[in-house]
Amino acid sequence: MVNQTETQDRPTPRAYPGWLVAGTWVVATLMVALMGFALFRYFSGQSLFTPFQTTRADVETTTASTLPDFQPTQAVEAVGRAANPDTVLPAGSRDAVVEYTVASGDSLFGIAEQYEIEPETIMYANYSTLNDNPHTISIGVNLKIPPVDGVLYQWQAGDTLDKVAASYNATAEDILMYPGNGLDITNPVIEPGTSIMIPNGWRTLKPFVVAVTAGDNAGVTAQIAGPGSCTPTDGFYGTFSFAWPAPYVGVVSGNDYWDGHKAIDAQCFQGDGIFASDSGVVIYAGAISGGYGNLVAIDHRNEYLTLYAHLSAINVACGQSVSQGQVIGACGSSGNSTGPHLHFEVRRNGGFINPWHVLQ
């Protein structure tokens, strides 16, 4: 049984106007329709706003530009790049032996530097011409110039790779793998008379220098055989200080000091004065064999000896004492020489000293 009092306390539902209810339904229906339309456009891959886009009549439409017709006969303004089948190799990359004719002013050292090889390599390749003596080069002589450092060897009947390689401190593989030899490494057949290169091979050079021997008289430690020799019993002593013996201090013209040339070729011009590097006594003054030409040798009487070669004139006499810096001769090109220079040697107790180690 419903309590009469509770029934009377309930609020009466609010009544909405009919037009509001109808409008609400219309809005809801439009929203559902719009959502359906949007989903249809989306799933069909079309933009929702395409139906609402307008086209402006005043916007001009553009057309694609066209390229000019290709005319292959028309001249082209450009730098031509013709193919060159010949590769330009850098210096030192050749694999063939070349021949060089010695010219005025040449030295073995300078020729070797020009071809980027060691001077010993030229000596090895030209033993029959030079006989291991760098002074035997002269103007007009033809020299073989190997492509790389090592020994240029002419194959003999009965030779073997191992035997030849061992003779020049190399291995058979060095000879086989050098491309310039063109050998078949699986069957290396070398005909007698064929010239092959032994890369980095070497041998001991034959010494070819003026021989200095101990003297017999007291106070003199050395003597040289030849027409200009003498054995003085006394004379000035050296100071152990060596001055540059030519006018152009520190300048080398031709050969520097190396295994085949135990001296330096100091630059000077014909007739320039040549000076005693240190005080001492002259033990040789005159011409001598071996390519030295006119020679002056000074014994400094302190275990040191200096030699001055290729002179054009000699200003001292054998047995004469000289002071450091005194003029002893004139620059020239006597003996085996391709141009004026001073061949200057320093020896101590019979052994060669690199002049650069003692010159002041």
C-alpha positions in Angstrom: 0.0 0.0 0.0 1.4 3.3 -1.1 1.7 5.9 1.5 -0.5 8.9 0.5 1.9 11.3 2.0 5.0 10.1 -0.1 2.9 10.2 -3.3 2.1 13.8 -2.7 5.8 14.7 -2.1 7.1 13.4 -5.5 8.0 16.2 -8.0 6.0 16.4 -11.1 8.0 15.6 -14.4 8.8 18.7 -16.4 7.0 19.0 -19.7 9.1 20.3 -22.7 7.6 22.2 -25.5 6.9 20.1 -28.6 9.0 22.2 -31.0 12.1 21.7 -28.8 11.8 18.0 -28.9 11.3 18.0 -32.6 14.3 20.2 -33.2 16.5 17.9 -31.1 15.5 14.9 -33.2 16.2 16.8 -36.4 19.8 17.8 -35.1 20.5 14.2 -34.1 19.4 12.9 -37.4 21.6 15.4 -39.3 24.6 14.5 -37.2 24.1 10.8 -37.8 23.7 11.5 -41.5 26.9 13.6 -41.6 28.9 10.9 -39.8 27.7 8.3 -42.2 28.7 10.6 -45.2 32.1 11.2 -43.7 32.7 7.4 -43.2 31.7 6.7 -46.7 34.0 9.4 -48.2 36.9 8.1 -46.0 36.6 4.4 -46.9 36.2 5.3 -50.6 39.5 7.3 -50.5 37.9 10.7 -51.1 38.3 13.9 -49.2 35.4 15.0 -47.1 35.8 18.6 -48.3 36.0 17.9 -52.0 32.3 18.6 -52.6 32.7 22.0 -51.0 35.7 23.1 -53.1 35.1 25.8 -55.7 37.1 26.7 -58.8 38.3 30.2 -59.4 37.7 31.3 -62.9 40.4 33.9 -62.7 43.2 31.4 -62.0 45.2 30.6 -65.2 46.1 27.0 -65.7 49.8 26.3 -66.5 51.2 24.0 -69.2 54.4 22.0 -69.1 57.4 23.7 -70.8 58.9 21.9 -73.8 62.7 21.3 -74.4 64.4 22.4 -77.6 65.0 19.7 -80.2 68.4 17.9 -79.8 70.7 18.8 -82.7 73.8 16.5 -82.6 75.5 18.5 -85.5 75.6 21.7 -83.4 79.1 22.6 -82.2 79.7 22.0 -78.5 81.7 24.6 -76.5 83.7 22.3 -74.2 87.1 20.9 -73.5 87.8 17.7 -75.4 88.9 14.7 -73.3 90.2 12.2 -75.8 91.0 8.7 -74.5 94.8 8.1 -74.1 95.7 4.4 -74.0 99.3 5.1 -72.9 99.8 5.4 -69.2 102.1 8.2 -68.1 104.3 6.5 -65.4 106.1 8.5 -62.7 109.9 8.7 -62.7 111.3 5.5 -61.3 108.5 3.3 -62.6 110.1 2.0 -65.8 111.1 -1.6 -66.1 113.6 -1.4 -69.0 117.3 -0.6 -69.0 118.1 2.7 -70.7 121.3 4.0 -72.1 122.8 7.4 -71.0 125.6 9.3 -72.7 127.8 11.1 -70.2 127.9 14.9 -70.8 130.1 17.7 -69.6 129.7 18.3 -65.9 128.2 14.9 -65.2 129.1 12.8 -62.2 128.1 9.2 -61.3 126.3 10.6 -58.2 124.4 13.2 -60.2 123.3 10.7 -62.9 122.1 8.3 -60.2 120.1 11.0 -58.6 118.5 12.0 -61.9 117.3 8.4 -62.4 116.3 7.9 -58.7 118.7 5.0 -58.1 121.8 4.5 -56.0 125.2 5.2 -57.7 126.3 1.6 -56.8 123.6 0.3 -59.1 125.2 2.1 -62.1 128.6 0.8 -61.0 127.3 -2.8 -60.9 125.7 -2.5 -64.4 128.8 -1.0 -66.0 131.7 -2.9 -64.6 133.4 -3.4 -68.0 133.3 0.3 -68.5 133.9 1.7 -65.0 135.8 -1.1 -63.4 134.3 0.1 -60.1 136.1 3.4 -60.4 133.7 6.4 -60.6 136.6 8.5 -62.0 136.6 6.6 -65.2 133.5 8.3 -66.5 134.2 10.7 -69.3 132.3 12.8 -71.8 130.7 10.6 -74.5 130.8 7.3 -72.5 127.6 5.3 -72.7 126.3 3.9 -69.4 123.5 1.3 -68.8 120.9 2.7 -66.3 118.9 -0.1 -64.6 115.3 0.6 -63.7 115.6 -0.2 -60.0 118.3 -0.6 -57.4 120.2 -3.8 -57.6 122.4 -5.8 -59.9 121.9 -6.0 -63.7 123.3 -9.5 -64.5 123.9 -11.2 -67.9 122.9 -14.8 -67.7 125.6 -17.4 -68.3 125.4 -21.0 -69.4 125.1 -23.3 -66.4 123.7 -20.6 -64.1 120.9 -21.3 -61.7 118.5 -19.0 -59.9 119.7 -20.0 -56.5 123.4 -19.7 -57.5 123.1 -16.3 -59.1 120.9 -14.9 -56.3 123.3 -16.1 -53.6 126.2 -14.4 -55.4 124.5 -11.0 -55.0 122.9 -11.4 -51.5 119.4 -12.0 -52.9 117.0 -14.9 -53.2 115.7 -16.7 -56.3 112.2 -15.4 -55.5 113.6 -11.8 -55.8 114.5 -12.6 -59.4 111.4 -14.5 -60.3 108.9 -12.0 -58.8 110.4 -8.9 -60.5 107.9 -8.1 -63.3 110.6 -6.5 -65.5 112.3 -9.9 -65.9 109.2 -11.4 -67.6 109.8 -14.8 -66.2 107.3 -17.7 -66.0 107.4 -18.5 -62.3 106.2 -22.1 -63.0 108.9 -22.8 -65.6 111.6 -20.1 -65.5 113.7 -20.7 -68.6 116.5 -18.1 -69.1 118.6 -18.2 -72.2 122.4 -17.4 -71.9 123.1 -13.8 -72.7 119.8 -12.6 -71.3 120.0 -9.6 -69.0 118.0 -9.9 -65.8 117.6 -7.6 -62.9 118.3 -8.8 -59.3 116.3 -6.2 -57.3 118.2 -5.0 -54.2 121.1 -7.3 -55.0 124.6 -6.0 -54.1 128.2 -7.0 -54.1 131.4 -5.6 -52.7 132.9 -2.8 -54.8 136.5 -3.1 -55.8 138.5 -0.4 -54.2 140.1 1.9 -56.7 142.0 4.7 -54.9 145.4 6.1 -54.5 147.3 3.8 -52.3 148.9 5.3 -49.2 151.6 3.3 -47.3 153.6 3.9 -44.2 156.8 5.8 -44.8 160.3 4.7 -43.8 161.6 7.8 -42.3 160.9 8.9 -38.7 158.3 11.6 -38.3 156.5 10.7 -41.6 153.5 8.4 -41.4 152.6 8.0 -45.0 153.9 8.0 -48.6 152.4 7.6 -52.0 153.9 5.9 -55.0 154.3 8.0 -58.1 156.5 10.6 -59.8 155.4 13.4 -57.4 156.1 11.5 -54.2 158.6 12.3 -51.5 159.2 11.3 -47.8 160.1 14.4 -45.8 161.5 13.9 -42.3 159.8 16.9 -40.7 157.2 19.6 -41.3 154.2 21.4 -39.8 151.7 19.5 -37.6 147.9 19.7 -38.1 145.5 21.3 -35.7 142.8 18.6 -35.9 140.5 21.3 -37.4 139.7 21.0 -41.1 138.6 24.0 -43.2 136.6 23.8 -46.5 139.3 23.5 -49.2 137.4 25.3 -52.0 136.0 28.8 -52.4 132.3 27.8 -52.2 131.9 26.5 -48.6 129.6 23.5 -48.2 128.7 23.2 -51.9 129.2 19.9 -53.6 129.4 19.6 -57.4 129.1 16.1 -58.6 129.8 13.1 -56.4 129.1 13.2 -52.7 130.6 10.7 -50.2 129.3 7.1 -50.8 130.6 3.6 -50.8 132.0 3.8 -54.4 133.4 7.4 -53.9 135.3 7.9 -50.6 135.5 11.6 -51.0 133.4 14.7 -51.8 133.6 16.8 -55.0 133.7 20.3 -53.8 132.4 23.0 -56.2 134.9 25.3 -57.9 135.5 26.8 -61.3 138.6 26.5 -63.5 141.5 28.4 -62.0 139.9 29.0 -58.5 142.3 28.7 -55.6 142.4 25.4 -53.6 143.4 25.7 -50.0 145.1 23.4 -47.5 142.3 22.1 -45.2 144.8 21.9 -42.3 148.5 22.5 -41.7 151.0 19.8 -42.6 153.7 18.7 -45.0 153.2 17.9 -48.7 154.0 14.3 -49.5 152.8 14.3 -53.1 152.7 17.0 -55.7 152.2 16.1 -59.3 150.4 13.9 -61.8 149.2 10.4 -60.8 147.4 7.5 -62.3 143.9 6.2 -61.4 141.9 9.1 -62.8 143.1 11.6 -60.1 145.0 13.9 -62.6 147.2 16.4 -60.8 147.3 15.6 -57.1 148.5 17.2 -53.9 148.5 15.1 -50.7 149.2 16.6 -47.3 150.3 14.6 -44.3 149.1 16.4 -41.2 151.4 14.3 -39.0 148.6 13.5 -36.5 147.3 10.4 -38.2 145.3 12.4 -40.7 146.0 12.8 -44.5 144.2 14.9 -47.0 144.2 14.6 -50.9 143.3 17.2 -53.5 142.8 15.9 -57.0 141.9 17.1 -60.6 144.0 20.3 -60.1 144.8 22.5 -63.1 147.9 23.8 -61.4 150.0 23.0 -58.4 151.4 25.8 -56.2 153.5 23.8 -53.7 156.4 21.4 -53.9 156.7 17.9 -52.4 158.3 18.2 -48.9 157.0 21.7 -48.3 155.2 22.6 -45.1 151.9 24.4 -45.5 149.6 26.3 -43.2 145.8 25.9 -42.9 144.1 28.0 -45.6 147.2 28.4 -47.8 146.7 28.1 -51.6 148.2 24.8 -52.8 146.8 24.7 -56.3 144.1 25.7 -58.8 140.8 24.1 -59.5 140.7 22.1 -62.7 139.5 19.0 -64.5 142.6 16.9 -65.0 142.5 13.1 -65.0 139.1 11.4 -65.5 136.7 14.3 -65.0 133.7 15.7 -66.9 134.2 19.3 -65.6 136.1 21.4 -63.1 135.8 20.4 -59.4 137.9 19.4 -56.4 138.1 15.8 -55.4 138.8 16.0 -51.7 139.6 13.0 -49.5 140.3 12.7 -45.7 142.1 9.6 -44.4 143.1 8.5 -40.9 145.6 5.8 -40.2 145.0 4.5 -43.8 141.2 4.4 -43.5 138.8 6.7 -45.2 136.9 9.3 -43.2 133.7 11.0 -44.4 135.0 14.6 -44.9 131.6 15.9 -43.6 132.5 14.5 -40.2 135.6 16.6 -39.7 135.1 19.8 -41.9 134.3 22.9 -39.9 
